[in-house]
């Protein structure tokens, strides 16, 4: 079992702990200048990583800006006892977890990366440690506006597909829904 660690943030990054999204406080929100898209847009007013524990599922959640493209992604951390712990994202049937575009990330907690960039977050008062398995998805599908990818936008335009930016508010809802769906699976396993 991994032990909880305290990790530094990258030079130039800033953290705040007073952010509230959809009426729920988050543990921490980071601004990470070198992952911010160069193109102007609504993303300039957003945090680049937001981490919180979903109060309904008790699972840690993350919204994080991707370095290549500047789009956002969202992730939920599963404890070792969860039936999907250790599963490859592509092996999880959509009938179990229905996420727009499908799950495309599955990995253990990135304990070596800086807290402001890694897919790992363990609040100081957490009942679990950082031995989590993270499932999630990136918002870089053909219908998603990817701020710093002109080729992606051109492909969508050629296909006649309208793109839309998936912002922090939308992904907060999607991430908490994913946490809820994952918690239901955990409870179903308990009933067997």
N, C-alpha and C positions, 0 to 999 in steps of 0.2 A: 504494500500500500504506500502510495506517495504521501509525503507530508506537506502540509500547507507551507507555502513559502511567501516571502515578501519580495516583490520584484520592483525594480526601478522603472521609470518611464523614460522615453527617449528625449534627448536634448531638443529643446524648442517646443515640446508638447506641454499642454496645460491640462489640469484636471479640475472639475468642479463637482460638488456633491449636493447641489441645491436644485437640480433639474427635476421637474415633474412632467411626465408624459401621460396624457389621457387620464389625469387625476391620480396617477400613481407615482410615488417618488422612485427614483433610480438610485443605485448605489454610487455610481460615478459616471461622468461623461468626460471624454477626452477630446481635445482639439489637437490634431497631429498635422502640422503644416505641410510636411512633404508627401502626404497622401491626398491632400486636397486637390480636386480637379483644377486645371488651369483655366478651363472655360467658365464664363460667368453663368450663374444660375442659382436656383434656390438652395442648392447644396452648400453654398458659401455660408449660410446661416446655421447649418447643422453641425452637430458634434460628429466626430469621425469614429468614435467607439463609445457605445453606451452599454453598461453592464448593470444588471439588476437580478434579483431573485423574484421570480413570479410568485406572488403570495398564494395563489390557488393551487399550483402544482408543487411548490417549494423547489422547483428546478432553477438553476442559474441560467440566465439568458444574456445574449450578446447581439447587438447590431454593430457591424463593423464595416468601415469603408475599405474597399479593395484598392491596393496600390496601383494595379494596372487597369485603368479605365475609370476609376473614381466612383464606381457604382457601390451600392450597399449590399450587404449580405446579412443573414441572421442565423443564429445558432442556439441550440438548447443543450445543456450539459446533463448527461444521465449518470446516476450512481451505478456502481458495479452490480447491484442487485436487479437492475432493470432488465427485462427480457431482451431488449435490443442492444444492450451494452456489448461493444465489440463488433457489431454488425457493419458490413460495408454498406454505405448509403445506397448504392445501385442494387443491392440484393434485397432491399426492403420493398415489398410489394406496395404499389399505390393504393391498393385496397385497405392496407393497414394505416398508412400515413399519406393523406392527400395534400400535397403542397404544390402550389402553382409552379410548374416547370420541373417538379420532382426534387427530391433530395440529391445533392451533389457533393456533400462533404461529410466525412466520418473520420474521426481521428481522436487520439487521446489529448488531454490538456497539453498545450504548448508551454511547458513549465520553463523553458529556457528563453523564450522571447520576452521582450519588454511588455509590461502590462498594458500599455496603451495601444499595442498592435496585435497582441497574441489572441488566439482563440483559447482563452482560459481566463476564468475570473472566479475567485473565491472570496466572498466578503469575510471580514474579520470575525463576524459573529455567526458564520455558517455552521450548520450541524454536520456538514460533510467536509471532506478534504478535496484536494485537487486531483484525485484519482477519478476523473470524470471522462466519459466518452461523449464527444460533441458531435451532434448531427445538425445539419443545416443546409442552406442553399444560397447561392449568389443570384442577384437580380441582374443578370446579363443575357437574358434570353432575347430573341429577336423582337419581342414586343416591348422590351425594356429599353429606356433611353440610358445609354452609358455615356456619361458626360465627356470623357476624353477619348472616345473611339469613333472617329469620323467614318472609318470603313464599316463599322457596325451599323451606323445610321444610314450609310449609302446602300448597304445590302437590303435593309428594311424598306427603304424608299423604292428601290428597284422592284421589290416584291409587292409594293402597295400596302405595306403594313405600317400602321400608325404606332409610334412608340410613345411611352409615357414613363416619366421618372418615378421610381418607387422611393418615396421619401421616408424619413425616420418615423413619422406618425403612422403611416401605413404598415411599415415593417414592425413596429411595436405591436400592433394588433395581430399581424401574421405570426410573430414569434410567440406571443402569449397563446394563440390558438394552437400552434405546434406543441407548446409545452402542455397544454390541456389534453391534446390528442395522445401525446406520449404518456401522460399520467393515467389516462383511461386504459391504455394497454397494460400498464403496470398493475392496475387494479384487476383487470381481466385475468392476468396471470395469477393473482392472489386467489381468485375464486375457483381456479382449476384444481 
